[in-house]
Amino acid sequence: MQNAGIARLGLNWRYLAFDVRPEELRTALAGARSMQFVGLNLTVPHKLLALEMMDVLDESAKTWGAVNTVRFEGRDRSGAWRPLYEFEETPPEKVRMHGFNTDADAIVRALREDLQVELEGARVVILGAGGAGRVAALRLAAENVSELFLVNRTLSKAGSVAAEIRRRHLNVKVQLGYPRGEVDLAINATSLGLLPDDPLPVDGRQFSLRQAHAVFDMIYRPAETALMRSARAGGSRVANGLGMLLYQGVKALEIWTGRPAPVDVMREALQRNVYGS
């Protein structure tokens, strides 16, 4: 996806993947800064760890409490900080790490485009209160959903997210556990569904998927999870997390380049890589 976008923009860049252990994240970031990377992405479990390692945080990272995109910036002779790609000839003496979060907005964009969900005033149940579930809950609260129902195996973790939402968004009603009656949207933010033998991430004794008008599974491989099949059979609109993956990457490329990303090119490359078509 990123390399397809980079090629379309005519940049002499390359996007590569590296395995980094959590205890070596700080060293890896320092190495990337020393080698003057333009930027990088971080995935689980680095998104939370990186918060305190950044030199400066964008408002998106402060708001959602996680960093998934880093832009390396240099200080020019006037003292202004500029993206490293702008220093074509003489590299800057001082380089800093600027942390962003592109996940939160990607969730909202994917929900609107893939499921045509109107979030304002919606009743939403979120399965999972870990990193992805927390960001989703906070972002949807900012969209003025009317009610959020947080379901998590560890009740205290869901309670912590609920308390944070109550502090920030007084108009959003937050409850722990499954809802009664219909909801506009159910979101799976757990890892259940990645493996063929995984159970459904929802307790059918407490909540029927028929209660949800739309179901969004953040998992994108396989293309259709057991949750999605069950929800579709019950009459719900369904979508997987490929759109979320696409849009967080689109925003990251725009942060690094300062240019609009070629969305269609990136979408095609992503679908080809993930699904082979």
C-alpha atoms as an extended CHARMM CRD file, in Angstrom:
* protein
*
       277  EXT
         1         1  MET       CA              0.0000000000        0.0000000000        0.0000000000  PROA      1               0.0000000000
         2         2  GLN       CA              2.6060000000        2.5480000000        1.0550000000  PROA      2               0.0000000000
         3         3  ASN       CA              5.0930000000        1.5800000000       -1.6380000000  PROA      3               0.0000000000
         4         4  ALA       CA              2.3580000000        1.8640000000       -4.2710000000  PROA      4               0.0000000000
         5         5  GLY       CA              1.5150000000        5.3440000000       -3.0120000000  PROA      5               0.0000000000
         6         6  ILE       CA              5.1680000000        6.3450000000       -2.8610000000  PROA      6               0.0000000000
         7         7  ALA       CA              5.7260000000        5.1570000000       -6.4330000000  PROA      7               0.0000000000
         8         8  ARG       CA              2.7060000000        7.0620000000       -7.7300000000  PROA      8               0.0000000000
         9         9  LEU       CA              4.0190000000       10.2350000000       -6.0810000000  PROA      9               0.0000000000
        10        10  GLY       CA              7.3700000000        9.7080000000       -7.8360000000  PROA      10              0.0000000000
        11        11  LEU       CA              9.4060000000        9.5940000000       -4.6340000000  PROA      11              0.0000000000
        12        12  ASN       CA             12.7060000000        7.7740000000       -4.2700000000  PROA      12              0.0000000000
        13        13  TRP       CA             11.6090000000        6.2350000000       -0.9900000000  PROA      13              0.0000000000
        14        14  ARG       CA             10.9770000000        2.7110000000        0.2710000000  PROA      14              0.0000000000
        15        15  TYR       CA              8.6100000000        1.4660000000        2.9900000000  PROA      15              0.0000000000
        16        16  LEU       CA             10.0060000000       -1.5140000000        4.9110000000  PROA      16              0.0000000000
        17        17  ALA       CA              8.8910000000       -3.6520000000        7.8600000000  PROA      17              0.0000000000
        18        18  PHE       CA             11.0460000000       -4.3060000000       10.9180000000  PROA      18              0.0000000000
        19        19  ASP       CA             10.4200000000       -6.5360000000       13.9320000000  PROA      19              0.0000000000
        20        20  VAL       CA             11.2990000000       -4.6620000000       17.1270000000  PROA      20              0.0000000000
        21        21  ARG       CA             10.8790000000       -5.9700000000       20.6490000000  PROA      21              0.0000000000
        22        22  PRO       CA              9.1220000000       -3.5580000000       23.0450000000  PROA      22              0.0000000000
        23        23  GLU       CA             12.1960000000       -3.2610000000       25.2630000000  PROA      23              0.0000000000
        24        24  GLU       CA             14.2270000000       -2.1560000000       22.2360000000  PROA      24              0.0000000000
        25        25  LEU       CA             11.7720000000        0.3960000000       20.8710000000  PROA      25              0.0000000000
        26        26  ARG       CA             13.6520000000        3.4260000000       22.1990000000  PROA      26              0.0000000000
        27        27  THR       CA             16.8990000000        2.1750000000       20.6510000000  PROA      27              0.0000000000
        28        28  ALA       CA             15.1600000000        1.4690000000       17.3310000000  PROA      28              0.0000000000
        29        29  LEU       CA             13.6630000000        4.9640000000       17.2310000000  PROA      29              0.0000000000
        30        30  ALA       CA             17.0580000000        6.4950000000       17.9890000000  PROA      30              0.0000000000
        31        31  GLY       CA             18.5640000000        4.4620000000       15.1540000000  PROA      31              0.0000000000
        32        32  ALA       CA             15.8840000000        5.5920000000       12.7070000000  PROA      32              0.0000000000
        33        33  ARG       CA             16.5130000000        9.1930000000       13.7200000000  PROA      33              0.0000000000
        34        34  SER       CA             20.2880000000        8.7910000000       13.2820000000  PROA      34              0.0000000000
        35        35  MET       CA             19.7850000000        7.2540000000        9.8230000000  PROA      35              0.0000000000
        36        36  GLN       CA             17.4030000000       10.1260000000        9.0140000000  PROA      36              0.0000000000
        37        37  PHE       CA             14.3170000000        8.1400000000        8.1650000000  PROA      37              0.0000000000
        38        38  VAL       CA             11.5530000000       10.3540000000        6.8020000000  PROA      38              0.0000000000
        39        39  GLY       CA              9.0670000000        8.6680000000        9.1030000000  PROA      39              0.0000000000
        40        40  LEU       CA              7.6930000000        5.3770000000       10.3390000000  PROA      40              0.0000000000
        41        41  ASN       CA              4.6000000000        3.5880000000       11.5790000000  PROA      41              0.0000000000
        42        42  LEU       CA              4.2220000000        1.7680000000       14.8800000000  PROA      42              0.0000000000
        43        43  THR       CA              1.9030000000       -1.1110000000       15.6340000000  PROA      43              0.0000000000
        44        44  VAL       CA              0.8770000000       -3.0070000000       18.7730000000  PROA      44              0.0000000000
        45        45  PRO       CA              2.3310000000       -2.9050000000       21.4200000000  PROA      45              0.0000000000
        46        46  HSD       CA              4.4540000000        0.1230000000       20.5320000000  PROA      46              0.0000000000
        47        47  LYS       CA              1.6820000000        2.7200000000       20.1280000000  PROA      47              0.0000000000
        48        48  LEU       CA              1.3450000000        3.4010000000       23.8430000000  PROA      48              0.0000000000
        49        49  LEU       CA              5.0190000000        2.9620000000       24.6820000000  PROA      49              0.0000000000
        50        50  ALA       CA              6.0470000000        5.5640000000       22.0960000000  PROA      50              0.0000000000
        51        51  LEU       CA              4.0400000000        8.3610000000       23.6900000000  PROA      51              0.0000000000
        52        52  GLU       CA              6.7320000000        9.2480000000       26.2160000000  PROA      52              0.0000000000
        53        53  MET       CA              9.5380000000        8.7530000000       23.6800000000  PROA      53              0.0000000000
        54        54  MET       CA              8.4210000000       11.4900000000       21.2720000000  PROA      54              0.0000000000
        55        55  ASP       CA              9.9950000000       14.9420000000       21.3260000000  PROA      55              0.0000000000
        56        56  VAL       CA              6.6640000000       16.5180000000       20.4270000000  PROA      56              0.0000000000
        57        57  LEU       CA              3.1130000000       15.1790000000       20.1430000000  PROA      57              0.0000000000
        58        58  ASP       CA              0.5390000000       16.2230000000       17.5920000000  PROA      58              0.0000000000
        59        59  GLU       CA             -2.8960000000       17.0200000000       18.9930000000  PROA      59              0.0000000000
        60        60  SER       CA             -4.1610000000       13.7320000000       17.5680000000  PROA      60              0.0000000000
        61        61  ALA       CA             -1.6700000000       11.7250000000       19.6540000000  PROA      61              0.0000000000
        62        62  LYS       CA             -2.4670000000       13.7580000000       22.7840000000  PROA      62              0.0000000000
        63        63  THR       CA             -6.2050000000       13.3600000000       22.2930000000  PROA      63              0.0000000000
        64        64  TRP       CA             -6.2630000000        9.6240000000       21.6140000000  PROA      64              0.0000000000
        65        65  GLY       CA             -3.3200000000        8.6680000000       23.7980000000  PROA      65              0.0000000000
        66        66  ALA       CA             -1.3870000000        6.6240000000       21.2510000000  PROA      66              0.0000000000
        67        67  VAL       CA              1.2380000000        7.1320000000       18.5340000000  PROA      67              0.0000000000
        68        68  ASN       CA              1.0930000000        5.0900000000       15.3440000000  PROA      68              0.0000000000
        69        69  THR       CA              2.8630000000        7.5210000000       12.9870000000  PROA      69              0.0000000000
        70        70  VAL       CA              6.1760000000        9.3100000000       13.4950000000  PROA      70              0.0000000000
        71        71  ARG       CA              7.5350000000       12.1220000000       11.3180000000  PROA      71              0.0000000000
        72        72  PHE       CA             11.1990000000       13.0220000000       11.6780000000  PROA      72              0.0000000000
        73        73  GLU       CA             11.8360000000       16.7510000000       11.4860000000  PROA      73              0.0000000000
        74        74  GLY       CA             14.9600000000       18.8840000000       11.2730000000  PROA      74              0.0000000000
        75        75  ARG       CA             15.6210000000       22.3780000000       12.5620000000  PROA      75              0.0000000000
        76        76  ASP       CA             16.6540000000       24.8180000000        9.8630000000  PROA      76              0.0000000000
        77        77  ARG       CA             18.9390000000       27.8450000000       10.2390000000  PROA      77              0.0000000000
        78        78  SER       CA             16.0290000000       30.0780000000       11.2150000000  PROA      78              0.0000000000
        79        79  GLY       CA             15.1710000000       27.7220000000       14.0710000000  PROA      79              0.0000000000
        80        80  ALA       CA             12.0050000000       26.3760000000       12.4420000000  PROA      80              0.0000000000
        81        81  TRP       CA             11.2370000000       22.6410000000       12.4380000000  PROA      81              0.0000000000
        82        82  ARG       CA             10.5430000000       21.1530000000        9.0250000000  PROA      82              0.0000000000
        83        83  PRO       CA              9.9770000000       17.5830000000        7.7300000000  PROA      83              0.0000000000
        84        84  LEU       CA             13.2360000000       15.8510000000        6.8760000000  PROA      84              0.0000000000
        85        85  TYR       CA             12.2820000000       15.3490000000        3.2220000000  PROA      85              0.0000000000
        86        86  GLU       CA             12.6110000000       19.1120000000        2.7710000000  PROA      86              0.0000000000
        87        87  PHE       CA             16.3400000000       18.9520000000        3.5760000000  PROA      87              0.0000000000
        88        88  GLU       CA             17.4950000000       17.6700000000        0.2000000000  PROA      88              0.0000000000
        89        89  GLU       CA             21.1740000000       18.6480000000        0.2470000000  PROA      89              0.0000000000
        90        90  THR       CA             22.4910000000       19.4280000000        3.7200000000  PROA      90              0.0000000000
        91        91  PRO       CA             21.0240000000       17.3360000000        6.5150000000  PROA      91              0.0000000000
        92        92  PRO       CA             20.0700000000       19.2520000000        9.6740000000  PROA      92              0.0000000000
        93        93  GLU       CA             22.2460000000       19.0010000000       12.7510000000  PROA      93              0.0000000000
        94        94  LYS       CA             19.2910000000       18.4620000000       15.0580000000  PROA      94              0.0000000000
        95        95  VAL       CA             16.4300000000       16.0200000000       14.3800000000  PROA      95              0.0000000000
        96        96  ARG       CA             13.2990000000       15.4410000000       16.4520000000  PROA      96              0.0000000000
        97        97  MET       CA             10.4720000000       12.8880000000       16.4960000000  PROA      97              0.0000000000
        98        98  HSD       CA              6.9510000000       14.1950000000       16.0090000000  PROA      98              0.0000000000
        99        99  GLY       CA              4.2340000000       11.6940000000       17.0080000000  PROA      99              0.0000000000
       100       100  PHE       CA              0.7890000000       11.4660000000       15.3960000000  PROA      100             0.0000000000
       101       101  ASN       CA             -2.2470000000        9.2060000000       15.5830000000  PROA      101             0.0000000000
       102       102  THR       CA             -4.0240000000        8.3800000000       12.3200000000  PROA      102             0.0000000000
       103       103  ASP       CA             -6.0520000000        5.4220000000       13.6320000000  PROA      103             0.0000000000
       104       104  ALA       CA             -8.9000000000        7.3530000000       15.2060000000  PROA      104             0.0000000000
       105       105  ASP       CA             -9.9660000000        9.3240000000       12.1380000000  PROA      105             0.0000000000
       106       106  ALA       CA             -9.5260000000        6.1940000000        9.9820000000  PROA      106             0.0000000000
       107       107  ILE       CA            -12.1280000000        4.3740000000       12.0810000000  PROA      107             0.0000000000
       108       108  VAL       CA            -14.7200000000        7.0890000000       11.5240000000  PROA      108             0.0000000000
       109       109  ARG       CA            -14.0090000000        7.3730000000        7.8100000000  PROA      109             0.0000000000
       110       110  ALA       CA            -14.2620000000        3.5970000000        7.3100000000  PROA      110             0.0000000000
       111       111  LEU       CA            -17.5540000000        3.4030000000        9.2470000000  PROA      111             0.0000000000
       112       112  ARG       CA            -19.1040000000        6.1470000000        7.1660000000  PROA      112             0.0000000000
       113       113  GLU       CA            -17.8680000000        4.9240000000        3.7960000000  PROA      113             0.0000000000
       114       114  ASP       CA            -18.1870000000        1.1560000000        4.2730000000  PROA      114             0.0000000000
       115       115  LEU       CA            -21.3380000000        0.9970000000        6.4080000000  PROA      115             0.0000000000
       116       116  GLN       CA            -23.0140000000        4.3870000000        5.8260000000  PROA      116             0.0000000000
       117       117  VAL       CA            -23.4160000000        4.7670000000        9.6020000000  PROA      117             0.0000000000
       118       118  GLU       CA            -24.5580000000        8.1240000000       10.9320000000  PROA      118             0.0000000000
       119       119  LEU       CA            -22.6150000000        8.3350000000       14.1830000000  PROA      119             0.0000000000
       120       120  GLU       CA            -24.2220000000       11.3550000000       15.7870000000  PROA      120             0.0000000000
       121       121  GLY       CA            -26.9480000000       10.1130000000       18.0850000000  PROA      121             0.0000000000
       122       122  ALA       CA            -26.1350000000        6.4420000000       17.4680000000  PROA      122             0.0000000000
       123       123  ARG       CA            -26.2290000000        3.6120000000       20.0030000000  PROA      123             0.0000000000
       124       124  VAL       CA            -22.9690000000        1.6600000000       19.7410000000  PROA      124             0.0000000000
       125       125  VAL       CA            -21.5690000000       -1.4260000000       21.4340000000  PROA      125             0.0000000000
       126       126  ILE       CA            -17.7990000000       -1.9330000000       21.3590000000  PROA      126             0.0000000000
       127       127  LEU       CA            -16.3410000000       -5.3670000000       22.0240000000  PROA      127             0.0000000000
       128       128  GLY       CA            -12.8910000000       -4.9690000000       23.5750000000  PROA      128             0.0000000000
       129       129  ALA       CA            -11.4370000000       -2.1070000000       25.5950000000  PROA      129             0.0000000000
       130       130  GLY       CA             -7.7540000000       -2.5500000000       24.7590000000  PROA      130             0.0000000000
       131       131  GLY       CA             -5.7460000000       -0.1630000000       22.6050000000  PROA      131             0.0000000000
       132       132  ALA       CA             -7.9890000000       -0.3440000000       19.5190000000  PROA      132             0.0000000000
       133       133  GLY       CA            -11.2110000000       -0.4550000000       21.5060000000  PROA      133             0.0000000000
       134       134  ARG       CA            -10.1950000000        2.4940000000       23.6520000000  PROA      134             0.0000000000
       135       135  VAL       CA             -9.3400000000        4.6860000000       20.6390000000  PROA      135             0.0000000000
       136       136  ALA       CA            -12.5970000000        3.6820000000       18.9150000000  PROA      136             0.0000000000
       137       137  ALA       CA            -14.6480000000        4.4920000000       22.0040000000  PROA      137             0.0000000000
       138       138  LEU       CA            -13.0360000000        7.8840000000       22.5210000000  PROA      138             0.0000000000
       139       139  ARG       CA            -13.3080000000        8.8110000000       18.8450000000  PROA      139             0.0000000000
       140       140  LEU       CA            -16.9460000000        7.8100000000       18.5770000000  PROA      140             0.0000000000
       141       141  ALA       CA            -17.7310000000        9.7440000000       21.7430000000  PROA      141             0.0000000000
       142       142  ALA       CA            -16.2330000000       12.7890000000       20.0310000000  PROA      142             0.0000000000
       143       143  GLU       CA            -18.7140000000       12.2110000000       17.1890000000  PROA      143             0.0000000000
       144       144  ASN       CA            -21.5560000000       12.6470000000       19.7100000000  PROA      144             0.0000000000
       145       145  VAL       CA            -22.9700000000        9.1560000000       19.7140000000  PROA      145             0.0000000000
       146       146  SER       CA            -25.8170000000        9.0140000000       22.2000000000  PROA      146             0.0000000000
       147       147  GLU       CA            -24.8410000000        5.8020000000       24.0040000000  PROA      147             0.0000000000
       148       148  LEU       CA            -21.7390000000        3.6330000000       24.2140000000  PROA      148             0.0000000000
       149       149  PHE       CA            -21.7880000000        0.1180000000       25.6300000000  PROA      149             0.0000000000
       150       150  LEU       CA            -18.3170000000       -1.2050000000       26.4830000000  PROA      150             0.0000000000
       151       151  VAL       CA            -17.8150000000       -4.9590000000       26.7240000000  PROA      151             0.0000000000
       152       152  ASN       CA            -14.5020000000       -6.3710000000       27.8880000000  PROA      152             0.0000000000
       153       153  ARG       CA            -13.2750000000       -9.5220000000       29.5930000000  PROA      153             0.0000000000
       154       154  THR       CA            -11.4910000000       -7.4050000000       32.2180000000  PROA      154             0.0000000000
       155       155  LEU       CA            -14.2070000000       -5.1480000000       33.5930000000  PROA      155             0.0000000000
       156       156  SER       CA            -11.7550000000       -2.7020000000       35.1760000000  PROA      156             0.0000000000
       157       157  LYS       CA            -10.2120000000       -1.8800000000       31.8020000000  PROA      157             0.0000000000
       158       158  ALA       CA            -13.6190000000       -1.0790000000       30.3220000000  PROA      158             0.0000000000
       159       159  GLY       CA            -14.3780000000        0.9510000000       33.4340000000  PROA      159             0.0000000000
       160       160  SER       CA            -11.2440000000        3.0130000000       32.9410000000  PROA      160             0.0000000000
       161       161  VAL       CA            -12.2330000000        3.8490000000       29.3550000000  PROA      161             0.0000000000
       162       162  ALA       CA            -15.7680000000        4.6940000000       30.4680000000  PROA      162             0.0000000000
       163       163  ALA       CA            -14.4520000000        7.0600000000       33.1360000000  PROA      163             0.0000000000
       164       164  GLU       CA            -12.2580000000        8.8110000000       30.5850000000  PROA      164             0.0000000000
       165       165  ILE       CA            -15.1990000000        9.2990000000       28.2340000000  PROA      165             0.0000000000
       166       166  ARG       CA            -17.3690000000       10.6540000000       31.0430000000  PROA      166             0.0000000000
       167       167  ARG       CA            -14.7080000000       13.2410000000       31.8580000000  PROA      167             0.0000000000
       168       168  ARG       CA            -14.3660000000       14.3710000000       28.2510000000  PROA      168             0.0000000000
       169       169  HSD       CA            -17.8960000000       14.0210000000       26.8850000000  PROA      169             0.0000000000
       170       170  LEU       CA            -20.6290000000       14.7900000000       29.3870000000  PROA      170             0.0000000000
       171       171  ASN       CA            -23.3620000000       14.3550000000       26.7780000000  PROA      171             0.0000000000
       172       172  VAL       CA            -22.4610000000       10.7180000000       25.9510000000  PROA      172             0.0000000000
       173       173  LYS       CA            -24.0420000000        7.9930000000       28.0620000000  PROA      173             0.0000000000
       174       174  VAL       CA            -21.5530000000        5.1920000000       28.7590000000  PROA      174             0.0000000000
       175       175  GLN       CA            -22.4210000000        1.8160000000       30.2070000000  PROA      175             0.0000000000
       176       176  LEU       CA            -20.4780000000       -1.3610000000       30.8770000000  PROA      176             0.0000000000
       177       177  GLY       CA            -21.8590000000       -4.5650000000       29.4320000000  PROA      177             0.0000000000
       178       178  TYR       CA            -24.2660000000       -5.4790000000       26.6790000000  PROA      178             0.0000000000
       179       179  PRO       CA            -27.1870000000       -3.2550000000       25.6980000000  PROA      179             0.0000000000
       180       180  ARG       CA            -30.8550000000       -4.0840000000       25.7120000000  PROA      180             0.0000000000
       181       181  GLY       CA            -32.7850000000       -3.4820000000       22.5350000000  PROA      181             0.0000000000
       182       182  GLU       CA            -31.3870000000       -2.5320000000       19.1580000000  PROA      182             0.0000000000
       183       183  VAL       CA            -28.1350000000       -0.7080000000       18.4590000000  PROA      183             0.0000000000
       184       184  ASP       CA            -27.0590000000        1.1330000000       15.3570000000  PROA      184             0.0000000000
       185       185  LEU       CA            -23.5700000000       -0.3540000000       15.3720000000  PROA      185             0.0000000000
       186       186  ALA       CA            -21.5020000000       -3.1410000000       16.9290000000  PROA      186             0.0000000000
       187       187  ILE       CA            -17.6960000000       -3.0250000000       16.6520000000  PROA      187             0.0000000000
       188       188  ASN       CA            -15.2970000000       -5.8910000000       17.2640000000  PROA      188             0.0000000000
       189       189  ALA       CA            -12.0290000000       -4.4710000000       18.5830000000  PROA      189             0.0000000000
       190       190  THR       CA            -10.7720000000       -7.8100000000       19.9220000000  PROA      190             0.0000000000
       191       191  SER       CA             -8.4740000000      -10.3100000000       18.2120000000  PROA      191             0.0000000000
       192       192  LEU       CA            -11.1540000000      -13.0210000000       18.2020000000  PROA      192             0.0000000000
       193       193  GLY       CA            -11.7460000000      -14.0040000000       14.5960000000  PROA      193             0.0000000000
       194       194  LEU       CA             -8.1510000000      -14.0690000000       13.4270000000  PROA      194             0.0000000000
       195       195  LEU       CA             -8.0430000000      -17.8660000000       13.7310000000  PROA      195             0.0000000000
       196       196  PRO       CA            -10.5970000000      -20.2690000000       12.2110000000  PROA      196             0.0000000000
       197       197  ASP       CA            -11.3760000000      -21.9160000000       15.5560000000  PROA      197             0.0000000000
       198       198  ASP       CA            -11.8670000000      -18.6770000000       17.4860000000  PROA      198             0.0000000000
       199       199  PRO       CA            -15.2160000000      -18.2950000000       19.2370000000  PROA      199             0.0000000000
       200       200  LEU       CA            -17.3800000000      -15.3020000000       18.4120000000  PROA      200             0.0000000000
       201       201  PRO       CA            -16.3340000000      -12.1790000000       20.3470000000  PROA      201             0.0000000000
       202       202  VAL       CA            -19.9280000000      -11.7100000000       21.4970000000  PROA      202             0.0000000000
       203       203  ASP       CA            -21.8470000000      -13.6470000000       24.1560000000  PROA      203             0.0000000000
       204       204  GLY       CA            -24.9460000000      -14.8440000000       22.3460000000  PROA      204             0.0000000000
       205       205  ARG       CA            -26.7360000000      -15.4400000000       25.6430000000  PROA      205             0.0000000000
       206       206  GLN       CA            -26.5600000000      -11.7370000000       26.4370000000  PROA      206             0.0000000000
       207       207  PHE       CA            -26.6000000000      -10.1070000000       23.0100000000  PROA      207             0.0000000000
       208       208  SER       CA            -27.9540000000      -11.2240000000       19.6430000000  PROA      208             0.0000000000
       209       209  LEU       CA            -26.3090000000       -9.8970000000       16.5120000000  PROA      209             0.0000000000
       210       210  ARG       CA            -29.8300000000       -9.3560000000       15.1940000000  PROA      210             0.0000000000
       211       211  GLN       CA            -29.9380000000       -6.3960000000       17.5790000000  PROA      211             0.0000000000
       212       212  ALA       CA            -27.2640000000       -4.6060000000       15.5480000000  PROA      212             0.0000000000
       213       213  HSD       CA            -28.1840000000       -2.7620000000       12.3540000000  PROA      213             0.0000000000
       214       214  ALA       CA            -24.4960000000       -2.7540000000       11.3180000000  PROA      214             0.0000000000
       215       215  VAL       CA            -21.4360000000       -4.7430000000       12.4260000000  PROA      215             0.0000000000
       216       216  PHE       CA            -17.8360000000       -3.6280000000       11.9200000000  PROA      216             0.0000000000
       217       217  ASP       CA            -15.0260000000       -6.1200000000       12.4980000000  PROA      217             0.0000000000
       218       218  MET       CA            -11.6130000000       -4.4700000000       12.7780000000  PROA      218             0.0000000000
       219       219  ILE       CA            -10.0630000000       -7.7500000000       11.5980000000  PROA      219             0.0000000000
       220       220  TYR       CA             -9.4130000000       -7.7150000000        7.8450000000  PROA      220             0.0000000000
       221       221  ARG       CA             -7.8190000000      -11.1140000000        7.3450000000  PROA      221             0.0000000000
       222       222  PRO       CA             -9.7650000000      -13.3090000000        6.7430000000  PROA      222             0.0000000000
       223       223  ALA       CA            -11.9140000000      -11.0720000000        4.5800000000  PROA      223             0.0000000000
       224       224  GLU       CA            -15.0620000000      -12.4190000000        6.2190000000  PROA      224             0.0000000000
       225       225  THR       CA            -14.8710000000      -13.5210000000        9.8420000000  PROA      225             0.0000000000
       226       226  ALA       CA            -17.3420000000      -15.7980000000       11.5990000000  PROA      226             0.0000000000
       227       227  LEU       CA            -18.7490000000      -12.6890000000       13.2850000000  PROA      227             0.0000000000
       228       228  MET       CA            -19.4240000000      -11.0700000000        9.9240000000  PROA      228             0.0000000000
       229       229  ARG       CA            -21.0540000000      -14.2210000000        8.5400000000  PROA      229             0.0000000000
       230       230  SER       CA            -23.3150000000      -14.5210000000       11.5550000000  PROA      230             0.0000000000
       231       231  ALA       CA            -24.2370000000      -10.8400000000       11.4550000000  PROA      231             0.0000000000
       232       232  ARG       CA            -24.9400000000      -10.9100000000        7.7230000000  PROA      232             0.0000000000
       233       233  ALA       CA            -27.1750000000      -13.9810000000        8.1820000000  PROA      233             0.0000000000
       234       234  GLY       CA            -29.1020000000      -12.0370000000       10.7950000000  PROA      234             0.0000000000
       235       235  GLY       CA            -29.7200000000       -9.1500000000        8.4140000000  PROA      235             0.0000000000
       236       236  SER       CA            -27.0130000000       -6.7100000000        9.5690000000  PROA      236             0.0000000000
       237       237  ARG       CA            -24.8460000000       -4.6620000000        7.2360000000  PROA      237             0.0000000000
       238       238  VAL       CA            -21.2290000000       -5.7810000000        7.7000000000  PROA      238             0.0000000000
       239       239  ALA       CA            -17.7150000000       -4.5610000000        6.9170000000  PROA      239             0.0000000000
       240       240  ASN       CA            -14.1990000000       -5.5830000000        7.9040000000  PROA      240             0.0000000000
       241       241  GLY       CA            -11.2380000000       -3.4670000000        8.9500000000  PROA      241             0.0000000000
       242       242  LEU       CA             -9.5740000000       -3.0740000000        5.5680000000  PROA      242             0.0000000000
       243       243  GLY       CA            -10.9200000000        0.4480000000        5.1310000000  PROA      243             0.0000000000
       244       244  MET       CA             -9.5910000000        1.4230000000        8.5440000000  PROA      244             0.0000000000
       245       245  LEU       CA             -6.1630000000        0.0400000000        7.6120000000  PROA      245             0.0000000000
       246       246  LEU       CA             -6.2510000000        1.9270000000        4.3170000000  PROA      246             0.0000000000
       247       247  TYR       CA             -7.2030000000        5.3080000000        5.7240000000  PROA      247             0.0000000000
       248       248  GLN       CA             -4.7220000000        5.3050000000        8.5900000000  PROA      248             0.0000000000
       249       249  GLY       CA             -2.0280000000        4.5900000000        5.9700000000  PROA      249             0.0000000000
       250       250  VAL       CA             -3.3150000000        7.2850000000        3.6280000000  PROA      250             0.0000000000
       251       251  LYS       CA             -3.1090000000        9.8870000000        6.3910000000  PROA      251             0.0000000000
       252       252  ALA       CA              0.3700000000        8.7140000000        7.4110000000  PROA      252             0.0000000000
       253       253  LEU       CA              1.6810000000        9.1360000000        3.8610000000  PROA      253             0.0000000000
       254       254  GLU       CA              0.2250000000       12.6360000000        3.7340000000  PROA      254             0.0000000000
       255       255  ILE       CA              1.9180000000       13.4960000000        7.0290000000  PROA      255             0.0000000000
       256       256  TRP       CA              5.2950000000       12.3400000000        5.6790000000  PROA      256             0.0000000000
       257       257  THR       CA              5.0340000000       13.9130000000        2.2270000000  PROA      257             0.0000000000
       258       258  GLY       CA              2.8830000000       16.9900000000        2.7380000000  PROA      258             0.0000000000
       259       259  ARG       CA              0.9750000000       15.9300000000       -0.3980000000  PROA      259             0.0000000000
       260       260  PRO       CA             -2.4320000000       14.2940000000       -1.0490000000  PROA      260             0.0000000000
       261       261  ALA       CA             -2.1190000000       10.5150000000       -1.0950000000  PROA      261             0.0000000000
       262       262  PRO       CA             -3.2890000000        8.4970000000       -4.1440000000  PROA      262             0.0000000000
       263       263  VAL       CA             -6.0930000000        6.6850000000       -2.3100000000  PROA      263             0.0000000000
       264       264  ASP       CA             -7.3070000000        4.5090000000       -5.1920000000  PROA      264             0.0000000000
       265       265  VAL       CA             -3.7940000000        3.2860000000       -5.9860000000  PROA      265             0.0000000000
       266       266  MET       CA             -3.1720000000        2.4480000000       -2.3370000000  PROA      266             0.0000000000
       267       267  ARG       CA             -6.5460000000        0.6830000000       -2.0060000000  PROA      267             0.0000000000
       268       268  GLU       CA             -5.8780000000       -1.4980000000       -5.0410000000  PROA      268             0.0000000000
       269       269  ALA       CA             -2.4130000000       -2.4420000000       -3.8050000000  PROA      269             0.0000000000
       270       270  LEU       CA             -3.7550000000       -3.2290000000       -0.3390000000  PROA      270             0.0000000000
       271       271  GLN       CA             -6.5430000000       -5.4550000000       -1.6320000000  PROA      271             0.0000000000
       272       272  ARG       CA             -4.1230000000       -7.2730000000       -3.9430000000  PROA      272             0.0000000000
       273       273  ASN       CA             -1.6620000000       -7.8720000000       -1.1030000000  PROA      273             0.0000000000
       274       274  VAL       CA             -4.2040000000       -8.9460000000        1.5080000000  PROA      274             0.0000000000
       275       275  TYR       CA             -6.6460000000      -10.8840000000       -0.6590000000  PROA      275             0.0000000000
       276       276  GLY       CA             -4.6420000000      -11.6300000000       -3.8010000000  PROA      276             0.0000000000
       277       277  SER       CA             -7.1270000000       -9.8620000000       -6.0490000000  PROA      277             0.0000000000
